[in-house]
Amino acid sequence: MNAAPLWTSKEMAEAMHAGRRGALPDAVTGLSIDSRTIQPREAYFAIKGDVHDGHDFVEAALRAGAALAVVETARAGKFASDAPLLVVEDVLAALRDLARAARARLSGRVIAVTGSVGKTSTKEALRHVLSAQGATHASVASFNNHWGVPLSLARCPADTRFAVFEIGMNHPGEIEPLVKMVRPHLAIITTVEPVHLEFFSGLEAIADAKAEIFAGLEPGGAVVLNRDNSQFERLSRRAHQHDISRIVSFGADANADARLLDLSLHATCSAVHASILGHDVTYKLGMPGRHMAMNSLAVLAGSSLAGADLALAALSLSNLVPAAGRGARRALELGNGEATLIDESYNANPASMAAALNVLGQADVGTQGRRIAVLGDMLELGPAGPELHRGLADIVKTNRVDLVYCCGPLMRNLWDALSPAKRGGYAENSASLESQVVAAIRAGDAIMIKGSLGSKMKTIVNALEKRFPARSARDVAAG
């Protein structure tokens, strides 16, 4: 079945103030900035990135079936005269204009999510529960930056009932222009933690940067804040300064509007009893970890505030599973049994690393199995980096982790702080550590792999999956 039109060429041209060239289609079914994955009938935006210029791939995109390409005036002359083009002064600026047009035509409820930790998982949980109750659109992966947010917004169909956008930052001033584009009815800040410290003076400065999300909130909108977080009062004051009166809190705090009453943690799930905006709710969460349970409170509060049915939203959380790189589990088939791989390789900071080690501590292991942590550097921590890495030694001990494999100069600090019995292996980089980890795995083990994206821990995940392929493609967490 053919996909429904997303934009007509006329609508795109008017929104982006674009010139028209070639035989333009009546409409496009999607938008892409990647010529390698573009689908037929989609529009290709030739954005200039840090490494590549999208104009170099326009012809490849058109050969792959792109309905049209959006290019800059200065580069349009290099393409065939009959090529279907929308010509603009600046492609990224044109994408932002199209995003604003998408927001203007949208009548559904819009949610924006930010936070130092858990914003992608929270966004995906919202997508999951809201999709069961109406047409839902959400950011793909972690499309949360200066090009990811406008692309996600411009991709939003007009008939969407719920739209969920992730907004990220690693410097002050980055959230405000993005949230003013999204104009959410509801803003969620999962937590404020010591992340990107290299670019901030401290935790309060990070909180102020997160509070920029209040600047774009629609009149009469609401914010959802973590009452257990040290920055709750500061964020509340910032919200009031933006004339926001509806502040909803979540957490274990007795005064939280979405309050955790009881929690039972298991290896692959959690049982949660909570009071959500005055309603008593008990539900199973298909993802392990206290941090996931706490964010599920924000998900349920946010869903209810957006007009979704609370009971159905809570029920939907039972079959929620972690995404790849964010806690997804795989069974590695060894000759004499299985080991469990917990893939946390997408990114890392002190808070998310502690949460992942807590999940590893809850993981089931076989009779001879061990809990093994494979850890790469946590980046962008500034002068505090060495101490924050050393501090993980206590968390390793608390969570009964048997062996730790470390790579990177910052993780050397943890390696030196570990007791000799817990030292599995050390290398300068993930490629050098790979063979040590592959050789160490045995049946019954639970292996958690995590590090900042720049530490390239995914290479070790790939090596384990190649050496010990799972018997099926199932996600162990679903079982």
N, C-alpha and C positions, 0 to 999 in steps of 0.2 A: 504494500500500500504506500502511495506517495505521501511524503511528509507535507503537512499543511504549510502554506506560505507564512513566513515570519514578517517580512517587509516587502512591499512593492518597490520596484526601482524608483518610481516617482516619489514615494515617501522618503526613501533614503536620500535621494538627490536634494529634496527640499530641506530635510532636517540638517544635512551636512553642507548646504550651500555649494553643491558640487556641479561641475560641468559634466556633460554626458558625451560619451564617444562610443562608436560601434553599435552593434545590434544588441541592445540591452534586453534582458528577459523581463517579463511582466513582473516577476517576483522572485525572491530567494527564500530558501527554507532554513537557512542558518548562516552563521558568521564564523569565520576562522582566521587565525593569524599564522597558521602552520600549513605550509604546502604539502607536508608529508602525510598529514592526516585529514586533509580537506575532503569533504564528501561532495558528490555531484549536486548541483543546484545551490550550493552555498556561495556566499560572497567572501572573497579573500581581501583582507586588509594588509597592505604592505607596510607594516610598522618597522621602524628602525630600532633595533635592539642594541644591547651593549656589544654584541659580537657580530651579528649579521644584520644586513639591510634587507627587509622583506621585498624590496623591488627586484632583488636578484632572483627571486623565486616566483615572480608573477607568471611567467610563461609556463613554468612547471605546474602551478596551480590551475591555470586554464586548461592545460593538457589533461589534468586529472579530473576535469569536469566542473570546475568552478564556474558559476553562472556569470560572475563579473569580478573585477578587481578594483579596489579603491587605491589610487596612486596619487603621488604629489605632482603638481603642475610641472615642476622642474624636471621630473623624470618621465613624464608621459610620452615625450617624443621618441623614446627608445623602443616603444612597442608598436606592433603593426597597426595600421590606420583603422582596421576593422575590429580590433580587439575590444571586447565589451568592458569599458572603463567608466568609473566615476572619478572625476579629477578634482582634487582639493589642494589647498595650500599646505596643510599639515595633516597627515593621516591619523595620528593619535588624537589630535584636537577634533578631527571629524568624527572619530569613534566616540569621543566624549559628547559631542553634539547629538549623535544618534542615541546614546545612552539617556540623555536628558529627554529626548523625544519619547523613548520607551517608558520612562517614568511618568511623563505627562499623560500618556494614554492608559496607564495602569490603574484599575479601580480596586484591585485586591489589597490585602494587608501586607505591609512590607516590614521585614525584621532585619536589623543589622546586628552582627555579632563581632565583638572584639575581645581582647584579653591576652594576657601574657602566656597563658597555657590553656589548652582545651577549646580554642575557638573553632578549629576545623571539626573536631569530634562533636561539638555542640551544634554546629551548623548542619552536620550530616544527620544528627539525631532529630533535629527539627525537620529536615527534609523527609526523613523516614516516617515520622508520626503524622506530619501534615499531609503527606501524599495519600494517606489512607482516607483523607476526609475532603479532598478537593484537588483541583489542578494546582500543582506546586512546582515552582522553579527555584533553583538554588545554584550558587557558585559551584563551578567544577573544581575538584581538587582544592588547591589553596590559591585560587585566583583572587588574591586580596590586595593587590598593589595598584600602582598608578595606571597600569593597562588592564590588569585582571578584573578590577571592579567595573570599569566602563564596559568591557567586553561582556561580562556576566549580565550587566543591566541591559545592554543593547540586545542580548539574546532572549530577553524575557518576553514571552507571548503576551498579547494584549488581554487575553481571557484568563490569565493566571489569578487564582484565588489567594494563594500564599506565595510570597517571594522572600527568599532568605539569602542575605549577602554577608559574606565574611569580609571584614576590613582589618588589615594588618598595618604594622608600622615598625620601623627600627630607628626612626629619628623623629624629633618633635615636628609638628606641622604637617605630617603626612595624612592623618586621618581626616582632618576637617574638610579639605576640598572633596574628598571621596564621599563622605557622609552627606555633604550638601548636594551631591549628585543623586544619591540614593534616596534621601528624604524619608527615612523610616518612620513608621508609626510606633515602633518598639525597638529599643536598643538594649542589648545584653552585654555586660562586661563580666566575663567568667571569673577573672581574678587579676590581681596585679602582683607580679613577682619580679625578682632581680634578673631580668632578661635584657639583652642589648645594653648592658651596663657600660660598655665601651663608649656609648653615645649619650649617656645621661649622667647627671650628677648624683642620682640616688633614686630610691624607690618612690619618693613623692613626685619627682620629675616624671617618672614613668606613669604614675597615676594621672598627672595633669595631661600627659599626651593621650592617654586612653580617654580621658574626659572630653577630648575634642569631639567624640561621637555625639555628645549632647547638642552640638552646634547645628546639626542638620535635622534634628527631630521635628516631625510635623507638630503643629499646634494641637494640644490635647493628648499628645503621645505619652508613653510610659517608658521607664527604664527599669531594668532588672539588674540588681547588684548583689555581690557576694557579701553577706553580713559577717561572715567569719573572717574576712580578709582585713588586714591591718589598715587598709586604705578606704574602708567603707565610709567612714564619716567624711573624709576629704572628698570622695566622689559625690556623696550626697550633697555637700555644700556646693560643689560645682554644678550639680544638676539644678539646685535651687537658683543659682546665679543665672541660669538659662530659662528661668520661669517654668521649670518642669515641676509639677505638683504630684504626679503619680510616680512614686518611687517604691518599687516592689523588691523586697529582699529575699534571699534564699540562703540556707545554711543550717547548721545544727544549733545556732543561737536561739535561745528561747523566744526572742522577739522577731524571728524571721517569718515573713509572710508565707514562704514555701519552706517548711521546716522538716528536717530529718528527725523522725521519732525513733526509728530502730533500723539497724542495718545488719544483715548477715552476709558476709563475704564468702564466696566460693571460688574454685579454681577458674571457672569459665563464665560465671554469672554472679549476680547479687540479688538478694531479696530485700526490698525496701518498703518501709512503712513511713508515710509522710503525711503532713497536713499541708495541702496546697490551696492557698487562698481560702482557707476555712473549710475545705473538704478533706475528709479522711480518705487516704488512698493507700492501698497495698498493691505492689506490683513486682514482677520479676524483670530485672534488667539484664539483657543478654550480653553484657560486657562486664568483665571483672574490674575490681578496683574501687576503693573509696572515692577517689577523685572523679570517676565516672558517675558514681551514685550521686555525688554532690551536684555535678553539672546536670544530671537528669532532673533535679528539682527546678533548675532554671528552664529546662526544656518544657516541662509541664506547665510551669507558671507562664512562660512565654506563649505556649500553644493556647492556653486558656484566654490570655489577654488578647490574642489575635482572633478569637472567636471560634476556636476549635472545641470539640467535645472532650472534656478532661478525661473521662473514663475510657474513651476509645484511644486517646493518646497514651494513657498509661498502659493499656493492653498492648499497643503496638511496640512498646519498648522491650517486650519479651523476646522478639526475634531480631533485635538490633545486634549487629556484629561489627567488630572493629574493621577499619579500612586497611588496605595494604600500607605497610610502613608505620602504622599507628596502632599496633597491637594485634594485627591479624595473626592467626595461628595456623600452622601447617604440621601435619604428621610426616616426619622424615622416616622413610622405610630403610631400616638397617637389616642386615642378614638375619639377625636373631631377635628382632623386635622393632619397636618404634621409639623415636625421640620426638619431643615437641619443640618446634621452633616458634618463638614469639618475636615477630618482626616489628620492631620499634625504630627502624632505621631512618625514618624520614627526617627527623630533627631532634634536637635535645637542648635543654637548659636545666639549671639545678632543680627546679620544681618538677618538671616532667621526668627527669632522670630518677628522682626519688619516688615518684608515682610508679614508674616502670619497675623499679626494684621491689616495691611493695607488691606489685602484681606477680613478679617472679617468686617472691616469698610465699605466695598463696598457691603457686602452681603444683599440680600433682606430679610426683616422680615415681619411677619404678623401684623395686626392691634394691637394686644396685645403682639406681639413678642419682644424678646430682643436679643441683640448680647452678647453672653456669651463666654468668653475665659477660658479655663481650662488648666492651665500651670504647667509643672513640671520643675525641675532644669535644667539649662544649665550647662553642666559639662566641665572640663578641661580648666577653665578660670583663674586658679591661684588666686593670691591676688586680682585681679580686679573683681572677681566674684560677691561679694556683691554689689558693686556699679553698675555693669552692669545690675544686676537684679532690683535694685531700679530704674534705669533709664528707665525701661519699663513703669513706671507709666505715663509719659508724652505721650508715644505712645498710651497707652490705652485711655487716655483722647482725644487725637487728632482724634482717629478713632471711637469715639462714642460707645465704648464698655460699655454695661450697667452693667454687672456683671463679676467678675473675681474669679475663684476658683484656689487656689494655693496648691501645695504640694511640700515638700522637704525643707531642711534647708536653701538653697540659695533663694528659692522663698519666704521665710519668709520676706526677705528684700523688695520685691515688695509688699507683703501683708501689711506690716507696712507703706509703702509709699502711699497706696491707700486711697482715701476718704472713710469714712464709708459707703456711699451709694453704692459704687462699690464693696464692699466686699461680695462675695457670700459664700465662705467657705474656710477653711484651714485645712490641715492634714499633718502629717509627711511624708506620702508616698501615692502612687496612690491607693493602695488597700484600705486604710482608707478613701480616698476622694471619692471613687467610689459611695457609697450609697448616699452621699450628692448631687452629680451631677445628678444621676438617678432620685432622688426625686424632683429635681428642674425644670426639663424640662417641657415645656408646648407648645401647638400648636403655630406656628408662630415664634418660636425661631430659631436662627442660632447659632450653638455651634461649636467652633473651639478648637481642642485639640492638644497640642504641648508640647514637652519636649525632652531632650536628651534621647538616647536609654536606657541609664542606669536608667532613671527615670520611665520607664515602663508605659508610658501613654497609650500604646495600650490596657492595661487591662480595662481602662475606655471606650475606643472605643468599645471593645468587649461587655462590660456590657450594653451599650446603644443599640447596635445592637441586643442583645439578648432580652432585655426588650421591645424594640420598633422596631420589624422587619419591613423592608421596604416592600411595597406592591409588588415590583418587584426587580429584580437585576440590574435595570438600574442605570447608573451613572447620578446623577442630573446635573452634569456639561455639559453633552451632550445635555441636554434640554435647 
